[in-house]
Amino acid sequence: EVNSLFEALATVATTATQHEVPYRYLLPLTELGLDLSTLVDQNTKAPLIDTKELTRLAPGRIKRRHMIALNRVSLLLSGTCSAALAEMAGNNVTIQATNLDRYNSTAPLQRERRAIPQDSPYSGLINKRTVPMSTLMPTLTAYLATTAPPVKPNDATDGSPWESPLGRQAETGENEAPLGDWATEAENSNGTSQAGTRAPPQRQPSHCHRPNRRKRLEKWIDDETRTYNKTVKTLANGRLNFAQIIDRLKAAEPGTAQPTQAEAWMAILKDMRKTCPSLGLRAEHDDKDDMQIDSPERRWSHPELHRRLAAPGGLVEDIARLLLRYKTHKKDTKSKKTHATLAPKLITLLYNALQRMANPDEAGPAEAFANPLNCHPGVASYYSSREEDQLFGASGDIYTRPMQGLFVAHADPYPETAQKALAWAVASADNLYNGKNATATLMVIPYAKTGPMTNLLRHRTVTPLARIGPDSELCKLTQGAGTGAPSETPRDSGGHILGGCKYGPFPGMYINRHNRAVEQVADTLQNGQHGGSFMIMDAGAEATRPAHSAGTRLPEWLRPQQVEREEWKKMRPDILFIPGLTLDPQKSVTARYRETIRAKHEIYLIEVGYCGDLRHGEKQHDKASQHAKLAEALKSAGWTVHYTEHETISLGTAGTIRKDTRELLIKLGTTATEADRCCLKLHQSAVEHLNRIVVQRRIHERTATAGSG
């Protein structure tokens, strides 16, 4: 299970009749993605850690709000002992709640103020119990739902406890209820509220439903950014049409890529028949003044969604917020405001690959972590990371539902957002790992050699498929020679230099290294118990083959009848060895003698190949399937053929030798001493060729650099 603060704290009391840890105090801590066990003192398991220890857990990432949140949670936990629960009915609750809501100190707390109670329901914090996300989501809904702000009493003064959400709870004896619960208040028959009760207020925009509503009105993009307010107010003031919005954006940021996005939206919104589905504009609408939308409410397909998420300034302000929400600003230090997308060919390829996995009666793949400005037009639906994007066609906030089904995902190319997206996809897949509802997500994330994402990539549900590196990692020799397009240029690496470069003399050096290894194996077999036995060795030229080899091509008398001659000439195993059979290569084999040989002797097909020192298994598998057709043809002709992964010899380009190479040589009649000597020669040969290849590589790199200069 993926542990998190929310999952572990689900064991805490969740009903309104018990004192609980308000989830809004935990929200800043969830940004860090820390496991619950890291917030509990590892020495005694009794208190929570202090703010100094928190800064050591994530150096450079801890902000003031994180330390304040940790102190508030610590005070809540330490104050929920038996004595504090008994004082809930007294006036101390109001004072305690008010002081806690206004507690803004980042200083480390004393140990007794960070103590975790041993009684229920907080004992689960020490035990670090977790629950699946599917069980947790209904629990969180009651605390994360948007709440309607109550009306301030007429006799309440500024600065009174009423201004605090916890103060309102203490005064009324009630917890804040989600939207819709205000209907339970008693009303008179004429519809007015009874004395002593609060009337349900008007619904506010979604960005107001947070603590400190007056400040949040100014921070309409996210919880940390105050930019663009002046621009938005200017755009939303008065009846501005879309052409004026475009002009204002161009004037605000000349020379940037933003006008391109704005012009795209301009073209879409100008034609009302092609607008976004969520706006619900009628297809038969043919008003002359299409650029002006004074009352879009009559055209909404989802009126409840618009009333809850739409901006106070109407559609004009919604468009302005959308364009400014996903744009790049030169002076903006918040890197998360840049949103990238995948190349159209790549996302189409990923989408088609998932489409083939879907059943005919199921919906096609969806796009995750996209937004209205970069979603792919060929994908049926997409999920954004912002709830407000539902106004422009998004199916919802991806972080409010498990990723169940088929998804093509590409989060923002920044470590924090990419890690959050990957963790959400892994948690969704892990909860459905053994379930009936399968999920498959093709995700493109930034490459990282170290860091938290590397741990997520080793999860049982994650399979890395490929890596797309920058152009700086392309082979310098192939790229400089102009042998192909950048997309066809191989990536430069140690494995590429030692076994994959097609430039200049390197293919010939790889062949010489392979031939030398085959000759060493053949010499060892001929010096063993079955020395002088029939052998075909495909290494080197016919003129330079050793005397113990009958040739470099398979003999005609060995060819099965169902194999054509031209195809037979193309079948070239490294070594074909028949122990105990001695033949004169100059004499032909009659049909009767061939039957005798077939009954008494067995054929060994031995393949030798070089690979990366950590990829011996892959090389053995490839070599064991290279001549499968030849082995089947010989078996169908009545021969006993040995051709499996045990008859393949994989050698590392840096000199590693597998132990089963020695076992194979002993099996074919060599002594243990000769087998060890052969392995030593193979190792020395690999190291010698490695040195030659690297030296040649450096020479050609200097030559290519001098020529380009």
C-alpha positions in Angstrom: 0.0 0.0 0.0 1.2 3.5 -0.7 1.3 5.3 2.7 0.3 8.9 3.0 -1.0 11.2 5.6 -4.6 10.9 4.4 -4.6 7.1 4.3 -3.1 6.7 7.8 -5.2 9.4 9.4 -8.3 7.7 8.1 -8.1 5.6 11.2 -8.7 8.7 13.3 -12.3 9.5 14.3 -14.3 10.7 11.3 -17.7 11.4 12.7 -18.9 14.8 13.8 -19.5 13.6 17.4 -15.8 13.1 18.1 -13.0 15.6 18.2 -10.9 15.1 15.1 -7.8 16.5 13.3 -9.2 19.0 10.8 -8.0 18.0 7.4 -7.5 21.6 6.3 -4.5 21.7 8.7 -3.0 18.7 6.9 -3.3 20.0 3.4 0.0 21.9 3.4 1.8 18.8 4.6 0.5 16.6 1.8 2.4 18.8 -0.7 5.6 17.2 0.6 4.5 13.6 -0.2 6.0 12.3 3.0 5.1 9.0 4.6 3.4 9.1 8.0 6.3 7.1 9.5 8.6 10.1 8.8 6.5 12.4 10.9 6.6 10.2 14.0 9.7 10.3 16.1 11.7 7.2 15.2 13.3 6.8 18.6 10.4 6.6 20.9 7.3 6.4 18.6 5.6 8.6 21.1 5.7 12.2 19.9 5.6 13.8 16.4 8.8 15.4 15.1 9.4 19.1 15.5 9.9 21.7 12.8 13.7 21.4 12.8 13.5 17.7 12.1 11.0 18.4 9.3 13.5 20.7 7.6 16.1 17.9 7.6 13.6 15.5 6.0 13.2 17.6 2.8 16.0 20.2 2.6 15.1 23.3 0.6 11.4 22.3 0.2 10.1 23.2 3.6 8.2 26.5 3.7 6.7 28.5 6.5 3.2 27.1 5.9 4.6 23.5 6.3 6.1 24.2 9.7 3.0 26.0 10.9 0.8 23.1 9.8 3.0 20.6 11.6 2.8 22.7 14.8 -1.0 23.0 14.6 -1.4 19.2 14.0 1.0 18.5 16.9 -1.0 20.8 19.2 -4.3 19.2 18.2 -2.9 15.7 18.8 -1.4 16.5 22.2 -4.6 18.3 23.3 -6.9 15.3 22.6 -6.0 13.3 25.7 -8.7 12.2 28.1 -8.5 15.4 30.1 -9.0 17.6 27.0 -11.9 15.5 25.8 -13.6 16.0 29.2 -13.2 19.8 28.8 -14.9 20.0 25.4 -18.1 21.3 26.9 -16.4 24.2 28.7 -15.3 27.6 27.5 -11.7 26.5 27.2 -12.6 24.9 23.8 -13.4 28.3 22.3 -10.1 29.8 23.6 -8.1 26.8 22.5 -9.6 26.6 19.1 -9.2 30.3 18.5 -5.6 30.4 19.6 -4.9 27.3 17.4 -6.4 28.8 14.3 -4.3 31.9 14.8 -1.1 30.0 15.8 1.6 31.1 13.3 4.8 30.2 15.1 7.4 28.0 13.4 9.5 27.4 16.5 9.9 23.8 17.6 7.4 22.6 20.2 8.2 21.0 23.4 7.9 17.2 23.6 4.7 17.2 25.7 3.0 19.4 23.0 3.9 16.8 20.3 2.8 13.7 22.3 0.5 11.2 20.5 -2.2 10.0 22.8 -2.1 6.3 23.5 -5.9 5.8 23.6 -8.3 5.4 20.7 -8.7 6.8 18.1 -5.1 8.2 17.9 -3.4 4.9 18.6 -3.5 4.3 14.8 -1.0 7.1 14.3 1.7 5.1 16.2 0.8 1.8 14.5 0.9 3.5 11.1 -2.1 1.6 9.8 -3.2 2.4 6.2 -6.3 1.8 4.2 -6.8 1.5 0.4 -7.7 4.7 -1.5 -11.1 3.3 -2.5 -12.0 3.1 1.2 -10.5 6.5 2.0 -12.2 8.6 -0.6 -15.8 8.6 0.9 -14.2 9.6 4.2 -12.3 12.6 2.7 -15.3 13.8 0.8 -17.0 15.3 3.9 -13.9 17.3 4.8 -12.8 18.4 1.4 -16.2 19.5 0.1 -16.8 23.2 -0.6 -18.4 24.8 2.4 -20.9 27.7 2.4 -19.6 30.6 4.5 -22.1 31.6 7.2 -23.5 35.1 7.5 -21.7 37.2 10.1 -24.1 38.2 12.9 -25.0 41.9 13.2 -23.6 42.2 16.7 -20.3 40.6 15.9 -17.3 42.9 15.9 -14.3 42.8 13.7 -11.6 40.6 15.2 -14.1 38.5 17.2 -13.9 34.7 17.3 -16.6 34.7 14.7 -14.0 35.5 12.1 -12.3 32.2 12.7 -13.9 29.0 11.2 -13.1 27.1 14.4 -14.6 30.0 16.4 -17.8 29.7 14.5 -17.9 26.0 15.3 -17.3 26.7 19.0 -20.0 29.4 19.1 -22.6 27.2 17.4 -21.5 23.8 18.6 -21.6 22.6 15.0 -19.0 21.6 12.4 -18.9 23.3 9.1 -21.2 21.4 6.8 -20.9 20.9 3.0 -23.0 22.7 0.5 -26.6 21.7 0.8 -26.6 21.1 4.5 -27.9 24.6 5.1 -31.3 23.5 3.9 -31.8 21.6 7.2 -32.1 24.8 9.1 -35.6 25.5 10.3 -37.5 28.1 8.4 -40.8 29.9 8.9 -43.7 29.2 6.7 -43.1 32.4 4.8 -39.5 31.3 4.0 -37.6 33.6 6.5 -35.2 32.2 9.0 -36.3 31.7 12.6 -34.8 33.8 15.4 -31.4 32.6 16.5 -30.6 30.7 13.2 -28.4 31.7 10.3 -29.9 32.1 6.9 -28.2 30.3 4.0 -26.0 32.8 2.2 -25.5 33.2 -1.5 -23.1 30.8 -3.2 -19.7 32.2 -3.7 -17.2 31.3 -6.4 -15.0 28.3 -5.8 -11.9 30.2 -5.1 -13.6 31.9 -2.1 -14.4 28.7 -0.2 -11.2 28.5 1.8 -9.9 30.0 5.1 -9.3 33.8 4.9 -11.8 34.3 2.2 -11.0 38.0 1.8 -7.3 37.3 0.9 -8.2 34.3 -1.3 -10.4 36.5 -3.5 -7.2 38.2 -4.7 -5.3 34.8 -5.1 -7.6 33.4 -7.8 -5.0 31.3 -9.7 -3.6 29.2 -6.8 -2.7 29.4 -3.2 0.7 31.0 -3.8 0.4 33.3 -6.7 -1.0 36.9 -6.7 0.1 37.8 -10.3 -2.2 38.8 -13.1 -4.9 40.3 -10.8 -4.7 43.7 -12.4 -4.9 42.2 -15.9 -7.9 40.0 -15.0 -9.8 42.9 -13.4 -9.2 45.0 -16.4 -10.4 42.3 -18.8 -13.5 41.5 -16.6 -14.5 45.1 -16.1 -17.3 46.1 -18.5 -18.5 44.3 -21.6 -15.3 43.3 -23.4 -15.6 41.1 -26.4 -13.1 38.5 -27.4 -11.3 40.7 -29.9 -10.6 43.2 -27.1 -9.2 40.3 -24.9 -6.8 39.3 -27.7 -5.6 42.9 -28.1 -5.1 43.3 -24.4 -3.1 40.1 -24.2 -0.9 41.0 -27.1 -0.2 44.4 -25.7 0.6 42.9 -22.3 3.1 40.4 -23.6 4.5 41.2 -27.1 6.7 38.6 -28.7 5.6 35.7 -26.6 3.8 32.5 -27.6 0.6 33.5 -25.7 -1.1 35.4 -28.6 -0.9 32.2 -30.6 -2.9 30.4 -28.0 -5.3 33.3 -27.7 -5.8 33.5 -31.4 -6.6 29.8 -31.4 -9.3 30.3 -28.8 -10.5 33.3 -30.7 -11.1 31.2 -33.8 -12.9 28.6 -31.8 -15.1 30.9 -29.9 -15.9 33.1 -32.9 -17.9 30.3 -34.5 -20.5 29.3 -31.9 -21.2 26.0 -33.6 -17.6 24.8 -32.9 -17.3 25.9 -29.3 -16.5 23.6 -26.4 -19.1 21.1 -25.4 -19.3 22.2 -21.8 -20.4 25.7 -22.9 -23.4 24.1 -24.6 -23.9 26.7 -27.2 -26.7 25.8 -29.7 -25.7 24.8 -33.1 -28.5 26.8 -34.8 -27.3 30.0 -33.1 -26.8 32.6 -35.9 -26.8 36.0 -34.2 -24.9 38.6 -36.0 -23.0 39.7 -33.0 -21.3 36.4 -32.3 -18.4 38.2 -30.7 -20.5 39.5 -27.8 -21.9 37.1 -25.2 -24.0 39.1 -22.7 -26.1 36.3 -21.2 -24.5 32.9 -21.8 -26.5 31.2 -19.0 -29.3 30.3 -21.5 -26.8 28.3 -23.5 -25.2 26.3 -20.7 -25.4 22.5 -21.0 -24.4 22.0 -17.3 -25.9 25.0 -15.4 -25.0 23.6 -11.9 -21.4 23.2 -13.0 -21.2 26.8 -14.2 -22.9 28.2 -11.1 -20.3 26.5 -9.0 -17.1 27.1 -11.0 -17.8 30.1 -13.2 -16.0 33.4 -12.4 -18.1 36.4 -11.2 -17.3 38.3 -14.4 -18.9 35.6 -16.6 -17.5 34.0 -19.7 -15.2 36.8 -20.5 -13.4 36.4 -17.2 -13.4 32.6 -17.5 -11.6 32.9 -20.8 -9.1 35.4 -19.4 -8.5 33.2 -16.3 -7.9 30.2 -18.6 -5.4 31.9 -20.8 -3.5 33.4 -17.9 -3.6 30.2 -15.8 -1.6 28.3 -18.3 0.7 30.9 -19.7 4.4 31.5 -19.2 5.5 34.8 -17.8 9.1 36.0 -18.1 9.2 37.5 -14.6 7.3 34.6 -13.0 9.4 32.5 -10.7 6.7 29.8 -10.4 8.0 27.2 -12.9 4.8 25.2 -12.5 2.9 27.8 -14.6 4.5 26.4 -17.8 2.5 23.6 -19.3 4.0 21.4 -22.0 2.4 18.8 -24.3 3.6 15.8 -26.3 4.4 15.8 -30.0 1.2 14.9 -32.0 2.8 11.9 -33.5 3.9 10.5 -30.2 0.6 10.9 -28.4 -1.2 9.4 -31.4 1.1 6.4 -31.3 0.5 6.0 -27.6 -3.3 6.4 -28.0 -3.4 3.8 -30.8 -1.4 1.4 -28.8 -3.9 1.6 -25.9 -6.9 1.6 -28.3 -5.9 -1.9 -29.4 -6.0 -3.1 -25.8 -9.6 -1.8 -25.2 -12.6 -4.0 -25.7 -15.1 -3.0 -28.4 -17.8 -2.2 -25.8 -15.5 -0.1 -23.7 -14.7 3.6 -24.0 -11.4 4.5 -25.6 -8.3 5.8 -23.8 -8.5 9.1 -22.0 -5.8 11.8 -21.6 -4.7 12.6 -18.1 -3.1 15.7 -16.6 -3.9 17.7 -19.7 -5.6 21.1 -20.0 -7.9 22.9 -22.5 -4.9 24.5 -24.2 -2.8 21.4 -24.8 -5.2 18.4 -25.0 -5.0 16.3 -28.1 -7.9 16.7 -30.4 -8.0 13.0 -31.3 -8.6 11.8 -27.7 -12.2 11.4 -26.8 -11.9 12.8 -23.2 -9.3 14.3 -21.0 -8.8 15.0 -17.3 -7.1 18.1 -16.0 -5.5 18.9 -12.6 -7.8 22.0 -12.2 -11.4 21.7 -11.4 -12.2 25.0 -13.3 -11.1 23.3 -16.6 -14.5 21.5 -16.6 -15.9 24.7 -18.0 -13.9 24.1 -21.2 -14.5 20.4 -21.8 -12.4 18.6 -19.1 -14.1 15.5 -17.6 -13.0 16.5 -14.1 -10.0 16.8 -11.8 -7.8 13.7 -12.2 -6.8 13.9 -8.5 -10.4 13.4 -7.3 -10.8 9.9 -8.8 -8.6 6.8 -9.2 -7.2 6.3 -12.6 -9.3 3.3 -13.6 -9.2 2.3 -17.3 -6.9 3.3 -20.1 -5.0 6.6 -20.0 -2.3 8.5 -21.9 -0.7 10.8 -19.3 1.9 13.6 -19.5 2.3 15.8 -16.5 4.1 19.1 -16.4 7.9 18.5 -16.9 8.9 19.6 -13.4 10.0 17.2 -10.6 7.3 18.1 -8.1 4.4 17.9 -10.4 5.7 14.8 -12.3 6.3 13.0 -9.0 2.8 13.8 -7.8 1.3 12.5 -11.0 3.4 9.4 -11.0 2.5 8.7 -7.4 -1.2 9.1 -8.1 -1.0 6.7 -11.1 1.0 4.1 -9.1 -1.4 4.3 -6.2 -4.4 3.8 -8.5 -2.8 0.8 -10.2 -1.7 -0.7 -6.9 -5.2 -0.5 -5.4 -6.6 -2.3 -8.6 -3.6 -4.7 -8.9 -5.6 -7.8 -8.0 -9.1 -6.4 -8.8 -11.4 -7.0 -11.6 -11.2 -3.5 -12.9 -7.9 -3.3 -14.8 -6.0 -0.1 -15.5 -3.2 0.7 -17.9 -1.5 4.1 -18.1 1.2 5.1 -20.6 2.9 8.0 -18.9 5.7 10.3 -20.2 7.7 11.9 -17.3 11.1 13.7 -17.1 14.1 11.4 -16.8 15.8 11.4 -13.4 18.8 9.3 -12.4 18.2 9.8 -8.7 15.5 11.1 -6.5 12.0 10.0 -5.2 10.8 9.2 -8.7 13.3 6.4 -9.1 11.7 4.6 -6.1 8.3 4.9 -7.7 9.7 3.5 -11.0 10.7 0.3 -9.2 7.1 -0.3 -8.0 5.6 -3.7 -9.1 3.0 -2.0 -11.2 5.5 0.2 -13.2 7.3 -1.1 -16.3 9.7 1.5 -18.0 9.3 1.1 -21.7 11.8 3.5 -23.3 13.8 6.7 -22.7 13.7 9.7 -24.9 16.9 11.6 -24.4 18.0 15.1 -25.6 19.8 15.7 -28.8 23.0 16.2 -26.8 23.0 12.4 -26.1 23.0 11.5 -29.8 26.1 9.7 -31.3 28.5 12.5 -32.1 30.2 10.6 -35.0 26.9 9.6 -36.7 25.4 13.0 -36.1 28.4 14.9 -37.5 28.6 12.7 -40.6 25.1 13.5 -41.6 24.2 9.9 -42.1 20.5 10.3 -41.2 17.8 12.5 -39.7 18.1 13.3 -35.9 15.3 10.8 -35.2 17.3 8.0 -36.8 20.6 8.9 -35.0 21.3 6.4 -32.2 21.8 7.5 -28.6 25.4 7.8 -27.4 26.3 5.6 -24.5 28.9 3.0 -23.4 26.9 0.2 -24.8 26.6 2.1 -28.1 30.4 2.7 -28.3 31.3 -0.9 -27.5 28.7 -2.7 -29.6 26.3 -0.5 -31.7 28.1 2.3 -33.5 27.8 2.1 -37.3 30.4 4.7 -38.1 33.7 4.1 -39.8 35.7 1.1 -38.7 33.7 0.1 -35.7 31.4 -2.5 -37.3 34.5 -4.3 -38.6 36.1 -4.2 -35.1 33.0 -5.7 -33.6 33.1 -8.6 -36.2 36.8 -9.2 -35.5 36.1 -9.4 -31.8 33.3 -11.9 -32.4 35.3 -14.1 -34.8 38.2 -14.2 -32.3 35.9 -15.5 -29.5 34.4 -18.1 -31.8 37.9 -19.3 -32.8 38.9 -19.6 -29.1 35.8 -21.7 -28.3 36.4 -23.9 -31.3 40.1 -24.5 -30.4 39.1 -25.5 -26.9 36.6 -28.0 -28.1 39.1 -29.6 -30.6 41.7 -29.9 -27.7 39.2 -31.8 -25.6 37.9 -35.4 -25.5 36.2 -35.0 -28.9 39.1 -33.5 -30.7 39.0 -34.1 -34.4 35.2 -34.4 -34.5 33.2 -32.8 -37.4 32.9 -29.0 -37.0 31.6 -26.1 -39.1 32.8 -22.7 -37.8 31.5 -19.5 -39.3 34.3 -17.2 -38.3 36.7 -15.5 -40.6 37.3 -16.1 -44.3 37.4 -19.5 -46.0 41.1 -19.1 -46.9 42.1 -18.5 -43.3 40.0 -21.1 -41.5 41.8 -23.6 -39.2 42.4 -27.2 -40.2 40.0 -28.6 -37.6 37.1 -26.8 -39.3 35.4 -28.5 -42.2 34.3 -25.2 -43.6 32.4 -22.0 -42.9 29.1 -23.1 -44.5 26.8 -26.1 -43.7 27.5 -29.1 -45.9 25.0 -30.2 -48.6 24.7 -33.8 -47.2 23.3 -32.3 -44.0 20.5 -30.3 -45.7 16.9 -31.6 -45.1 14.8 -32.1 -48.2 12.2 -29.5 -47.2 14.9 -26.7 -47.1 15.7 -25.0 -50.3 19.4 -24.6 -51.3 19.3 -20.8 -51.3 17.8 -20.7 -47.9 20.3 -23.4 -46.7 23.2 -21.1 -47.7 21.8 -18.4 -45.5 21.8 -20.6 -42.4 25.1 -19.9 -40.7 25.5 -20.8 -37.1 28.7 -19.9 -35.3 29.6 -23.5 -34.6 28.0 -26.8 -35.6 29.6 -29.6 -33.7 29.0 -33.3 -34.0 31.0 -35.0 -31.2 32.6 -38.4 -32.2 32.1 -38.0 -35.9 35.3 -37.9 -38.0 34.9 -37.2 -41.7 37.1 -36.3 -44.6 35.8 -33.0 -45.9 36.9 -33.9 -49.4 34.7 -37.0 -49.6 30.9 -37.0 -50.0 28.5 -38.8 -47.6 26.2 -41.3 -49.1 22.5 -41.6 -48.1 23.1 -44.9 -46.3 26.0 -43.6 -44.3 24.0 -40.5 -43.5 21.4 -42.7 -41.8 24.1 -44.4 -39.8 25.5 -41.0 -38.6 22.0 -39.8 -37.7 21.4 -42.8 -35.5 24.7 -42.6 -33.6 25.6 -38.9 -33.3 24.0 -35.7 -32.0 24.3 -32.2 -33.3 25.2 -29.2 -31.1 24.5 -25.7 -32.4 26.7 -23.2 -30.5 26.2 -19.4 -30.7 28.6 -16.8 -29.4 27.7 -13.1 -28.9 28.8 -10.0 -27.1 26.4 -7.8 -25.1 26.3 -5.3 -22.3 27.6 -6.7 -19.1 24.2 -6.5 -17.4 22.2 -8.0 -20.3 23.4 -11.6 -20.6 19.9 -13.0 -20.2 18.6 -11.0 -23.1 21.5 -12.0 -25.3 21.1 -15.7 -24.6 17.4 -15.5 -25.4 18.1 -13.8 -28.7 20.9 -16.2 -29.7 18.7 -19.2 -28.7 16.0 -18.1 -31.2 18.3 -16.9 -34.0 18.6 -20.4 -35.6 15.4 -21.9 -34.4 14.3 -22.6 -38.0 17.5 -24.6 -38.7 17.1 -26.6 -35.5 13.5 -27.5 -36.3 14.4 -28.6 -39.9 17.2 -30.9 -38.6 14.9 -32.3 -36.0 12.2 -33.0 -38.6 14.9 -34.9 -40.7 15.6 -37.2 -37.7 18.6 -35.6 -36.1 19.0 -35.1 -32.4 19.7 -31.4 -32.0 20.9 -29.5 -28.9 20.0 -25.8 -29.3 18.8 -24.0 -26.2 20.0 -21.1 -24.0 22.4 -23.6 -22.4 24.2 -23.9 -25.8 24.7 -20.2 -26.2 27.8 -18.2 -24.9 27.2 -14.6 -24.0 30.2 -12.4 -23.4 30.2 -9.0 -21.8 31.8 -6.2 -23.8 33.8 -5.2 -20.6 35.0 -8.8 -20.0 32.3 -10.5 -17.9 31.9 -14.3 -18.4 28.9 -16.4 -17.3 29.6 -19.4 -15.1 27.5 -21.7 -17.4 30.1 -21.1 -20.2 32.6 -23.3 -18.2 29.8 -25.9 -17.7 29.1 -26.0 -21.4 32.7 -26.6 -22.3 33.1 -29.4 -19.8 29.8 -30.9 -21.1 31.3 -31.0 -24.6 34.4 -33.0 -23.5 37.0 -30.5 -22.3 38.7 -30.7 -19.0 38.1 -28.3 -16.2 41.5 -26.8 -16.6 41.0 -26.3 -20.3 37.6 -24.7 -19.7 39.1 -22.3 -17.2 41.9 -21.4 -19.6 39.3 -20.7 -22.3 37.3 -18.4 -20.1 40.4 -16.5 -19.2 41.3 -16.1 -22.9 37.8 -14.9 -23.6 38.0 -12.3 -20.8 41.4 -11.1 -22.0 40.3 -10.8 -25.6 37.2 -8.7 -24.6 39.4 -6.3 -22.5 41.9 -5.9 -25.3 39.2 -5.2 -27.9 37.5 -2.7 -25.5 40.8 -0.8 -25.3 41.2 -0.7 -29.1 37.6 0.4 -29.7 37.8 3.2 -27.1 41.1 4.5 -28.5 39.7 4.5 -32.0 36.6 6.3 -30.8 38.6 9.1 -29.2 40.7 9.5 -32.3 37.6 9.8 -34.5 36.0 12.2 -32.1 39.0 14.6 -32.2 39.0 14.3 -36.0 35.3 15.1 -36.3 35.6 18.0 -33.9 38.6 19.5 -35.8 36.8 19.1 -39.1 33.6 20.8 -37.9 35.6 23.7 -36.5 
